[in-house]
Amino acid sequence: MAPPVLWAGISCVRFQEYTPKMTTQTPADNAGTSPALKPTAPPSATDYDHPARKEGARAFLVESAVGSTPVSVHGQFTHPFIIKMGATSSHMALLAAMSEAFSIASQLVAPWLTRATGGRKRMVVVSTLAAAVPWAGLIAVPFLPDGIRVWAALIMISLTLTVALIGDAPWGSWVSDLVPPGRRGRWMGRRGTIALVVYVGIGLVGAFTLDGLGEAVKWGFAVAFAAALVARVASAFIFSRVADPRPDLKMTPMPPPWKLATMVKGNPRLGRFYAYMLAIHFAIFFAAPFFGIYMLNDLGMSYTAYVAAGVVNSLAQMVAMQFWGRVADRKGNYFVLAVCGVTFSLWPIVFIAVPAIWYVFVANIAMGLASAGWALCQYNFVLENCSDEDRPRSVAFYRIVVSVGSVTGSLVAAILAPRVPELLTYQIMTMFIISSALRGAATLALLPRFRGKALAA
């Protein structure tokens, strides 16, 4: 049964649509040429200059500042939190696998839930509200018995972003109707920059606070998780105030799981992109669960240093995000993926080249510049290579492919991590070397195979 706050939030939402707005004016005024004095008509499918669409795009930019709060808390504080609760390297790999497994399940039902709830806007609002619930569970974890703390944290952390991802596919479809293709890269870059500013601010404040609390650090984590909960509710409210340009858009349903492969038959370019995403995310998550352990346990970084390393990476992304957005609008998303993908493959080896805290900061700056374009253009590539009706399920399938690669990579890593030889200073470094080799192989073999012209130019 859904929590009462969820039903209360849903029932109070005003789901606006495009309706004519009549103004108090004389016949002579109506005869004039000023469009501002005339009723607002519903926009056509390509009328991106419609005032309500511009207003909606601006509202989504405002929401990026609010919505990045739970993303920031998840990205910078959930790993230190669960390590504080007593998690081992196997627990961290299991956490990555559970998060991606839950994500697969959420994306399988996302298109169906979008139709069942009455449209993409309602689905975005409902999923955003529902994503507040796991944060309440995380607040309670430190007060649970020792034997179940880690396992409760595993479940709650896995759900914090997974539940919100249910609304990701309809969100992408909605944004595509608010921002035209020729400006979408710059708009996404601007949204990403706003989110990164908040991400950095929360990281710095949170890190200094946690380090200053000492043994009372659990209260600092509780405050951070409460802020994420409030931000989810605020994001849902903002989404509820934005009109859906096409509330009656008929979206293609997701096929049953055993027929998912049929989705790529009519779109081979997107199919080859999915194959690359599957392979590259397997390679990424072969090492991803261990970066936090390497920095906190092996290098002995404090909370402040750990978060500061992420902050400098975010600052580098912030500098590069607008640049890559402009490049994507001019050269295409594939061009940016090709340039950044090669660099991204070297990340694990670059990261461990010098096992010192100061070098972690240097590596994070260098890779932040490349990862900005990499993160920006994956999503945009899917949006530009599918039809309007197929967009929600194409985004959902993209998330499923990413999650399948991530969960399998995490599970294999969890099995191999205690068994690999110690090639360098720490055993975890061996996992990083293997991850980099797998990334390079996937990029060289699969990246050139989906070069071509976008479907939705």
Protein Blocks (a to p, Z undefined) as FASTA:
>chain_A
ZZfklmmmmmmpccdddddddddddfklmmmmbfklpccddddfklmkbmklmmmmmmmm
mmmmmmmmmmmmmmmmmmmmmmmnopafklmmmmmmmmmmmmmmmmmmmmmmmmmnopak
lmmmmmmmmmmmmmmmmmmmmmpcfklmmmmmmmmmmmmmmmmmmmmmmmmmmmmmmpcf
klmmmmmmmmmmmmmmmmmmmmmmmmmmmmmnmmmlmmmmmmmmmmmmmmmmmmmmmmmm
pccfblmbccdddddfklmmmmmmmmmklmmmmmmmmmmmmmmmmmmmmmmmmmmmmnop
afklmmmmmmmmmmmmmmmmmmmmmmmmmnopklmmmmmmmmmmmmmmmmmmpgcfklmm
mmmmmmmmmmmmmmmmmmmmmmmmccfklmmmmmmmmmmmmmmmmmmmmmmmmmmmmmpc
cfblblklmmmmmmmmmmmmmmmmmmmmmgccdfbZZ
